[in-house]
Amino acid sequence: MLEIQGLSKRFGDVVALDGCSLSVRRGQMLGFLGPNGAGKTTTMRSIFGLVRPDAGAVLWEGDPIEESDRLEFGYMPEERGLYPRMRAHDQITYFGRLHGMGKEDAACGADALLTEFGLGDRRDARIDELSHGNQQRVQLAVAMVHRPGLLVLDEPFAGLDPVAAATLAAALERRAADGAAVLFSSHQLDVVEDLCEDVVIVNRGAVVAEGSVQELRAASTRRYLDVVLRSGDTSWAEGMSGVEVVSRKGGRLRLLMVGEVELGTLAAEAERAGDVVEFALRPPDLSEVFVEVAGS
């Protein structure tokens, strides 16, 4: 288990971390969320000794992290760290060797990962010949080749198309199922909601919400009404008291309940406007929870 206990860090007058605490157990994928500048990257760098916190502790399996522990970790930084003129297979093998793997074991691991990520036919391509998405896959393979017990990934889904994102998500699920602890940050909250059972949200260097996605959604006092019309005019809710139009696209309407209003009254208005195929009251999704707790 990774434990981060009360980390604090200042860079001059800037407070990067303000008593940040979280934990990730083996077999768990934890989404680490927060606005830009909230302290996510500083926290991740502290795990690897790249940032020395002013206070607090970072523990692995109950003990302070040593250099030997870090050789067993996998890290994917937001700023990619690949050699652009090195071939994909050679790159993955090289980083495996840096983590203490034998040459044959590292080469076999590189082959397996390139196949898993759909890059078997690009094993001899130089990094600068690959697309952005395929470079991301190689970077992830570099973080995974030595079969780490802890994976720390900073914005791994940034800039990926849906196919590449699905490939990466499936790879993370397999590693967690095999017993790795997985911590990753992302601004793509729909991906986090689909992939993670648990999340931690930070703002201004401190944890402002944590728990399962379902618990955080249920704990919100806000409720949203989703109405879908097969046909008809979705402008019927404009100006109605007790609701606020959040979004309207095609026949789909999302309303925020902001006051006293009878659902029966809303249902009747929707039916007068058109052919209703969905009428559902729901808690906020993860992106709405995020704005609620970290948007200020």
Sequence and secondary structure as in RCSB ss.txt:
>XXXX:A:sequence
MLEIQGLSKRFGDVVALDGCSLSVRRGQMLGFLGPNGAGKTTTMRSIFGLVRPDAGAVLWEGDPIEESDRLEFGY
MPEERGLYPRMRAHDQITYFGRLHGMGKEDAACGADALLTEFGLGDRRDARIDELSHGNQQRVQLAVAMVHRPGL
LVLDEPFAGLDPVAAATLAAALERRAADGAAVLFSSHQLDVVEDLCEDVVIVNRGAVVAEGSVQELRAASTRRYL
DVVLRSGDTSWAEGMSGVEVVSRKGGRLRLLMVGEVELGTLAAEAERAGDVVEFALRPPDLSEVFVEVAGS
>XXXX:A:secstr
 EEEEEEEEEETTEEEEEEEEEEE TT EEEEE  TTSSHHHHHHHHTTSS  SEEEEEETTEE  HHHHTTEEE
E SS    TTSBHHHHHHHHHHHTT  HHHHHHHHHHHHHHTT GGGTTSBGGGS HHHHHHHHHHHHHTT  SE
EEEESTTTT  HHHHHHHHHHHHHHHHTT EEEEE S HHHHHHH SEEEEEETTEEEEEEEHHHHHHH S  EE
EEEEEEE GGGGTT TTEEEEEEETTEEEEEE S   HHHHHHHHHHHEEEEEEEEE   HHHHHHHHH  
